[in-house]
Amino acid sequence: FAGLGDWYVNTDKLGCTMGELAEKIREMGMKFGFWIEPEMVNEDSDLYRVHPDWAMVIPGKKPVLGRNQLVLDMGRREVQDFVVDAVSRTLKASGAAYLKWDMNRNFTNVGSAALPADRQRETGHRYMLGLYAVLERLTAHFRVTVLYYNPNIEPEAEYMHRLEEQTRLLSLLPGNIPLLPCTWENEKFAAFGQHMAEYPEGGPRCSCCFGLRLAYTAQE
């Protein structure tokens, strides 16, 4: 569990640039997309070693990891700049048609190294304002359509609740971002991963879920 936060192209591993890889995929008759989670960081990453204060922390307490991750403090302008640069640079280098932006880790350590003790309660609110600012900056430069497809969410009422919240969020952002809602296909997810229920978070079950979502995204 290392490297989350280091959003640069490993040409030694790929054997080519991101743009060259994307072109090879397109030559095969497919669209190119990628997964990214720019609002999170692993402690074992160059980003964290250089900017440990960018992670959300409760001053004076040891941070609690979730999925071996810490949450970046999106209330800080320098963190917003980093996220915008990471996403923009990858999109421009690859000409990607779609991306999967993971954002499903619960908040812990809700505190900010950038705020004094008497203002720590502002951290969560500042985070959301910072996230909105990031999305506004990205949608000003890229044509964005949001695909809502969460077949692993159950029951259906919870799926619809999240869809309503996604719709509300987009209504708050400039640019009239279109939303492409998909039907609830929990049966398909259950059939796809029925033999993986015993695996923990981060294991083969997650790879199964990622594959299903990316395949559906490419079709749409």
VOBA-1610 file (N, C-alpha, C; in pm, whole numbers, padded with zeros to 5 digits, always signed):
BEGIN
Phe+00085-00119+00000Phe+00000+00000+00000Phe+00089+00124+00000Ala+00144+00155-00115Ala+00237+00266-00126Ala+00211+00342-00255Gly+00250+00469-00255Gly+00250+00547-00377Gly+00126+00626-00406Leu+00016+00604-00331Leu-00105+00682-00356Leu-00076+00828-00325Gly-00087+00912-00425Gly-00050+01052-00412Gly+00058+01091-00510Asp+00132+00991-00561Asp+00240+01018-00657Asp+00187+00999-00798Trp+00117+01099-00847Trp+00049+01090-00977Trp+00140+01133-01090Tyr+00238+01050-01118Tyr+00324+01073-01233Tyr+00336+00942-01310Val+00369+00953-01438Val+00372+00836-01525Val+00502+00759-01505Asn+00490+00630-01475Asn+00606+00542-01460Asn+00638+00482-01597Thr+00718+00554-01674Thr+00750+00508-01810Thr+00834+00381-01809Asp+00909+00357-01702Asp+00987+00232-01694Asp+00892+00113-01686Lys+00784+00126-01613Lys+00688+00017-01598Lys+00601+00002-01722Leu+00556+00115-01778Leu+00469+00110-01896Leu+00547+00079-02024Gly+00670+00122-02026Gly+00749+00107-02149Gly+00719+00212-02253Cys+00642+00313-02213Cys+00606+00421-02306Cys+00547+00535-02223Thr+00511+00643-02291Thr+00444+00754-02223Thr+00295+00725-02209Met+00227+00804-02131Met+00082+00788-02116Met+00011+00810-02249Gly+00057+00910-02324Gly-00004+00938-02454Gly+00014+00822-02551Glu+00132+00761-02550Glu+00157+00647-02640Glu+00073+00527-02601Leu+00057+00504-02470Leu-00028+00394-02424Leu-00172+00417-02466Ala-00220+00539-02449Ala-00357+00571-02487Ala-00381+00549-02636Glu-00283+00587-02716Glu-00296+00571-02860Glu-00301+00424-02899Lys-00223+00340-02831Lys-00226+00196-02858Lys-00363+00138-02826Ile-00423+00185-02717Ile-00558+00139-02681Ile-00659+00180-02786Arg-00649+00305-02831Arg-00744+00353-02932Arg-00727+00280-03064Glu-00604+00242-03098Glu-00580+00166-03221Glu-00644+00029-03217Met-00673-00020-03096Met-00740-00149-03078Met-00892-00134-03085Gly-00940-00012-03113Gly-01082+00011-03125Gly-01153+00038-02994Met-01076+00073-02890Met-01135+00100-02760Met-01106+00243-02717Lys-01184+00291-02622Lys-01159+00421-02562Lys-01060+00405-02447Phe-00986+00511-02419Phe-00889+00506-02310Phe-00944+00580-02189Gly-00936+00517-02074Gly-00977+00581-01950Gly-00882+00540-01839Phe-00895+00603-01724Phe-00806+00568-01614Phe-00875+00590-01480Trp-00818+00529-01378Trp-00865+00540-01240Trp-00775+00636-01166Ile-00833+00717-01081Ile-00754+00811-01003Ile-00824+00839-00870Glu-00746+00866-00769Glu-00799+00895-00636Glu-00716+01008-00576Pro-00723+01127-00634Pro-00627+01233-00600Pro-00648+01298-00465Glu-00761+01270-00399Glu-00787+01334-00270Glu-00734+01251-00153Met-00667+01138-00182Met-00613+01049-00079Met-00461+01040-00092Val-00397+00990+00014Val-00251+00975+00013Val-00211+00859+00104Asn-00110+00784+00062Asn-00046+00684+00147Asn+00070+00749+00221Glu+00095+00703+00341Glu+00211+00754+00414Glu+00341+00720+00343Asp+00343+00604+00275Asp+00461+00564+00199Asp+00451+00616+00056Ser+00462+00746+00042Ser+00457+00810-00089Ser+00548+00932-00086Asp+00596+00972-00202Asp+00681+01091-00209Asp+00603+01214-00165Leu+00474+01219-00202Leu+00393+01335-00166Leu+00386+01352-00014Tyr+00359+01242+00056Tyr+00346+01252+00202Tyr+00481+01283+00268Arg+00588+01228+00211Arg+00719+01256+00271Arg+00755+01403+00259Val+00712+01466+00151Val+00743+01607+00131Val+00641+01697+00201His+00513+01657+00199His+00407+01742+00254His+00320+01664+00353Pro+00372+01614+00463Pro+00287+01542+00559Pro+00177+01629+00617Asp+00199+01760+00619Asp+00098+01852+00673Asp-00022+01869+00581Trp-00014+01818+00459Trp-00128+01825+00368Trp-00237+01725+00404Ala-00205+01624+00481Ala-00305+01524+00520Ala-00390+01578+00636Met-00518+01541+00637Met-00603+01582+00747Met-00558+01511+00875Val-00536+01588+00979Val-00489+01534+01107Val-00556+01608+01221Ile-00563+01541+01335Ile-00602+01609+01458Ile-00473+01645+01528Pro-00439+01772+01536Pro-00310+01812+01592Pro-00283+01746+01728Gly-00164+01688+01739Gly-00124+01625+01864Gly-00163+01480+01878Lys-00234+01423+01779Lys-00277+01284+01786Lys-00226+01206+01665Lys-00198+01078+01688Lys-00154+00992+01580Lys-00269+00969+01483Pro-00247+00987+01353Pro-00358+00971+01257Pro-00406+00827+01247Val-00536+00812+01224Val-00598+00681+01205Val-00611+00657+01055Leu-00555+00546+01008Leu-00562+00513+00866Leu-00696+00446+00833Gly-00742+00468+00713Gly-00859+00399+00659Gly-00819+00345+00524Arg-00824+00212+00507Arg-00777+00149+00382Arg-00632+00188+00354Asn-00552+00201+00461Asn-00412+00240+00450Asn-00395+00378+00387Gln-00495+00463+00402Gln-00492+00596+00342Gln-00517+00704+00445Leu-00473+00824+00410Leu-00513+00946+00479Leu-00582+01036+00377Val-00667+01126+00425Val-00739+01218+00338Val-00662+01348+00327Leu-00642+01395+00206Leu-00577+01524+00188Leu-00671+01637+00230Asp-00614+01741+00285Asp-00689+01855+00337Asp-00727+01948+00222Met-00844+01922+00162Met-00886+01997+00045Met-00921+02142+00077Gly-00925+02176+00204Gly-00949+02315+00240Gly-00829+02405+00215Arg-00715+02346+00188Arg-00592+02422+00163Arg-00578+02449+00014Arg-00547+02572-00022Arg-00535+02608-00164Arg-00426+02528-00233Glu-00313+02501-00164Glu-00205+02428-00228Glu-00245+02283-00257Val-00332+02226-00175Val-00382+02092-00203Val-00478+02095-00323Gln-00562+02196-00329Gln-00651+02211-00444Gln-00569+02223-00573Asp-00463+02303-00570Asp-00378+02319-00687Asp-00316+02186-00729Phe-00273+02108-00629Phe-00212+01978-00657Phe-00312+01885-00726Val-00435+01878-00675Val-00536+01789-00731Val-00573+01831-00873Val-00594+01960-00894Val-00626+02010-01028Val-00514+01977-01126Asp-00390+01996-01083Asp-00275+01967-01170Asp-00266+01818-01201Ala-00286+01732-01099Ala-00275+01588-01119Ala-00378+01538-01220Val-00502+01582-01204Val-00608+01538-01295Val-00589+01599-01434Ser-00561+01728-01441Ser-00547+01796-01570Ser-00431+01740-01650Arg-00319+01720-01583Arg-00199+01671-01652Arg-00223+01533-01712Thr-00291+01447-01639Thr-00316+01312-01688Thr-00416+01312-01803Leu-00521+01394-01792Leu-00619+01402-01900Leu-00557+01458-02028Lys-00477+01562-02015Lys-00416+01623-02132Lys-00313+01530-02197Ala-00237+01459-02115Ala-00132+01372-02168Ala-00190+01252-02242Ser-00308+01207-02200Ser-00364+01084-02256Ser-00479+01107-02352Gly-00544+01224-02345Gly-00664+01245-02424Gly-00774+01148-02382Ala-00778+01113-02254Ala-00870+01012-02203Ala-01015+01050-02229Ala-01095+00950-02260Ala-01238+00972-02283Ala-01317+00967-02152Tyr-01264+00899-02053Tyr-01335+00889-01925Tyr-01236+00861-01814Leu-01278+00891-01693Leu-01197+00856-01576Leu-01288+00808-01465Lys-01235+00723-01380Lys-01305+00679-01260Lys-01237+00747-01142Trp-01308+00841-01083Trp-01254+00914-00968Trp-01309+00848-00842Asp-01225+00771-00775Asp-01266+00706-00652Asp-01277+00811-00542Met-01379+00800-00461Met-01395+00893-00349Met-01489+00828-00249Asn-01442+00719-00188Asn-01533+00640-00107Asn-01473+00599+00027Arg-01381+00677+00078Arg-01325+00650+00210Arg-01386+00746+00311Asn-01429+00693+00425Asn-01488+00779+00528Asn-01385+00874+00587Phe-01431+00987+00633Phe-01344+01084+00700Phe-01299+01030+00836Thr-01171+01044+00863Thr-01117+01030+00999Thr-01017+01145+01016Asn-00972+01166+01136Asn-00872+01272+01161Asn-00920+01407+01108Val-01044+01444+01137Val-01098+01567+01079Val-01040+01687+01152Gly-00923+01725+01104Gly-00853+01840+01158Gly-00754+01889+01054Ser-00706+02010+01071Ser-00618+02070+00971Ser-00494+02129+01036Ala-00378+02096+00980Ala-00253+02154+01029Ala-00242+02301+00994Ala-00330+02348+00905Ala-00326+02487+00861Ala-00411+02579+00947Leu-00489+02522+01040Leu-00580+02603+01121Leu-00540+02602+01268Pro-00559+02713+01339Pro-00532+02715+01483Pro-00635+02632+01558Ala-00608+02606+01684Ala-00693+02518+01763Ala-00838+02565+01770Asp-00859+02696+01777Asp-00996+02746+01792Asp-01074+02749+01662Arg-01012+02701+01552Arg-01082+02699+01423Arg-01087+02559+01361Gln-01053+02457+01438Gln-01050+02321+01384Gln-01188+02274+01337Arg-01295+02326+01397Arg-01428+02283+01356Arg-01464+02328+01215Glu-01384+02416+01158Glu-01409+02462+01021Glu-01360+02362+00917Thr-01282+02261+00961Thr-01212+02174+00867Thr-01305+02106+00767Gly-01414+02044+00815Gly-01504+01973+00725Gly-01571+02064+00624His-01615+02181+00671His-01679+02277+00581His-01580+02330+00477Arg-01460+02360+00523Arg-01356+02408+00431Arg-01321+02301+00327Tyr-01324+02175+00370Tyr-01297+02066+00276Tyr-01397+02068+00161Met-01526+02079+00193Met-01628+02078+00089Met-01617+02199-00003Leu-01589+02316+00053Leu-01570+02434-00031Leu-01452+02415-00124Gly-01345+02353-00071Gly-01228+02326-00155Gly-01258+02227-00265Leu-01337+02123-00234Leu-01374+02026-00336Leu-01457+02093-00445Tyr-01553+02176-00407Tyr-01632+02249-00507Tyr-01541+02335-00595Ala-01442+02399-00535Ala-01350+02484-00611Ala-01271+02402-00711Val-01228+02283-00671Val-01155+02194-00762Val-01242+02154-00880Leu-01365+02114-00852Leu-01456+02072-00959Leu-01489+02188-01053Glu-01505+02307-00999Glu-01532+02423-01084Glu-01414+02451-01177Arg-01294+02441-01127Arg-01175+02467-01209Arg-01159+02361-01318Leu-01186+02236-01285Leu-01171+02129-01383Leu-01278+02138-01492Thr-01403+02163-01452Thr-01511+02167-01550Thr-01504+02291-01639Ala-01424+02389-01600Ala-01406+02507-01685Ala-01315+02476-01804His-01237+02367-01795His-01139+02336-01899His-01165+02204-01970Phe-01253+02121-01913Phe-01280+01991-01973Phe-01431+01972-01986Arg-01473+01907-02094Arg-01614+01876-02113Arg-01646+01753-02028Val-01732+01770-01930Val-01758+01665-01831Val-01902+01617-01839Thr-01919+01486-01840Thr-02049+01422-01822Thr-02032+01323-01707Val-02120+01329-01609Val-02111+01239-01494Val-02196+01115-01518Leu-02132+00998-01511Leu-02203+00871-01522Leu-02225+00816-01381Tyr-02350+00796-01344Tyr-02382+00741-01212Tyr-02416+00594-01228Tyr-02324+00508-01184Tyr-02343+00364-01195Tyr-02282+00297-01072Asn-02366+00253-00980Asn-02320+00193-00855Asn-02395+00062-00830Pro-02364-00043-00904Pro-02441-00167-00891Pro-02418-00239-00759Asn-02312-00203-00686Asn-02283-00270-00560Asn-02360-00211-00441Ile-02428-00097-00463Ile-02501-00031-00355Ile-02637-00097-00335Glu-02670-00125-00211Glu-02801-00181-00180Glu-02845-00133-00042Pro-02977-00125-00019Pro-03087-00159-00110Pro-03106-00053-00217Glu-03207-00072-00300Glu-03231+00021-00410Glu-03261+00161-00359Ala-03326+00170-00241Ala-03358+00301-00185Ala-03231+00381-00158Glu-03126+00314-00113Glu-02999+00382-00088Glu-02936+00425-00220Tyr-02947+00341-00323Tyr-02898+00376-00456Tyr-02965+00504-00505Met-03096+00513-00490Met-03170+00629-00536Met-03137+00753-00452His-03116+00733-00323His-03079+00845-00236His-02947+00906-00282Arg-02851+00821-00316Arg-02721+00871-00363Arg-02733+00939-00499Leu-02822+00888-00583Leu-02846+00952-00712Leu-02905+01091-00693Glu-02997+01104-00601Glu-03056+01235-00572Glu-02951+01332-00520Glu-02861+01283-00435Glu-02756+01369-00381Glu-02658+01410-00491Gln-02628+01318-00582Gln-02540+01350-00694Gln-02603+01458-00782Thr-02732+01446-00804Thr-02804+01546-00883Thr-02801+01682-00815Arg-02820+01681-00684Arg-02817+01807-00608Arg-02679+01873-00616Leu-02574+01792-00601Leu-02438+01845-00607Leu-02410+01910-00742Leu-02447+01844-00849Leu-02422+01900-00982Leu-02499+02029-01004Ser-02615+02042-00942Ser-02694+02165-00956Ser-02625+02285-00892Leu-02533+02258-00799Leu-02462+02365-00730Leu-02340+02413-00808Leu-02297+02335-00905Leu-02177+02369-00980Leu-02212+02444-01109Pro-02123+02531-01154Pro-02149+02603-01279Pro-02128+02512-01400Gly-02183+02551-01512Gly-02156+02481-01636Gly-02261+02383-01681Asn-02369+02364-01604Asn-02475+02271-01644Asn-02420+02133-01680Ile-02350+02072-01588Ile-02286+01943-01611Ile-02394+01835-01628Pro-02395+01764-01741Pro-02497+01661-01761Pro-02471+01537-01676Leu-02579+01475-01632Leu-02572+01353-01553Leu-02637+01240-01631Leu-02566+01130-01642Leu-02618+01012-01711Leu-02647+00905-01606Pro-02771+00899-01555Pro-02804+00799-01453Pro-02829+00663-01516Cys-02790+00559-01446Cys-02808+00423-01495Cys-02901+00346-01402Thr-02963+00245-01454Thr-03055+00166-01373Thr-02979+00086-01268Trp-03048+00053-01162Trp-02989-00025-01052Trp-02975-00170-01097Glu-02853-00219-01105Glu-02827-00354-01153Glu-02754-00436-01047Asn-02810-00440-00928Asn-02747-00513-00819Asn-02736-00662-00848Glu-02833-00716-00921Glu-02828-00859-00955Glu-02705-00891-01039Lys-02673-00801-01131Lys-02556-00822-01216Lys-02428-00822-01132Phe-02419-00727-01038Phe-02301-00721-00952Phe-02293-00846-00864Ala-02406-00888-00810Ala-02408-01006-00723Ala-02364-01130-00799Ala-02409-01145-00923Ala-02369-01260-01004Ala-02222-01252-01042Phe-02175-01131-01063Phe-02037-01110-01106Phe-01939-01143-00993Gly-01976-01110-00869Gly-01883-01129-00759Gly-01932-01220-00649Gln-02023-01312-00681Gln-02086-01395-00579Gln-01988-01488-00508His-01877-01520-00572His-01780-01609-00511His-01668-01533-00438Met-01685-01403-00421Met-01579-01323-00362Met-01621-01252-00234Ala-01735-01289-00179Ala-01787-01220-00061Ala-01693-01231+00058Glu-01612-01337+00062Glu-01526-01357+00178Glu-01397-01275+00171Tyr-01372-01213+00056Tyr-01248-01137+00042Tyr-01262-01000+00109Pro-01154-00949+00170Pro-01159-00820+00239Pro-01155-00703+00141Glu-01181-00585+00194Glu-01170-00462+00115Glu-01030-00450+00057Gly-01023-00412-00071Gly-00894-00398-00137Gly-00846-00523-00207Gly-00923-00632-00199Gly-00884-00758-00260Gly-00948-00780-00395Pro-00960-00907-00436Pro-01017-00940-00568Pro-01158-00887-00590Arg-01235-00874-00479Arg-01372-00823-00492Arg-01372-00681-00548Cys-01277-00599-00503Cys-01268-00461-00553Cys-01227-00459-00700Ser-01135-00547-00738Ser-01094-00555-00879Ser-01212-00594-00967Cys-01295-00683-00916Cys-01417-00724-00987Cys-01509-00605-01007Cys-01528-00527-00900Cys-01617-00411-00906Cys-01563-00306-01002Phe-01431-00279-00995Phe-01370-00182-01086Phe-01390-00224-01231Gly-01366-00352-01258Gly-01380-00401-01395Gly-01520-00385-01449Leu-01619-00416-01365Leu-01759-00403-01406Leu-01793-00259-01436Arg-01749-00168-01350Arg-01781-00026-01367Arg-01712+00032-01492Leu-01585-00001-01510Leu-01511+00053-01625Leu-01567+00000-01756Ala-01604-00130-01758Ala-01664-00187-01880Ala-01794-00116-01913Tyr-01877-00090-01813Tyr-02005-00021-01837Tyr-01981+00121-01884Thr-01882+00188-01823Thr-01849+00325-01863Thr-01807+00331-02008Ala-01723+00237-02050Ala-01675+00236-02188Ala-01790+00214-02286Gln-01887+00131-02248Gln-02002+00106-02334Gln-02087+00231-02351Glu-02104+00306-02240Glu-02186+00425-02246Glu-02117+00537-02322
//
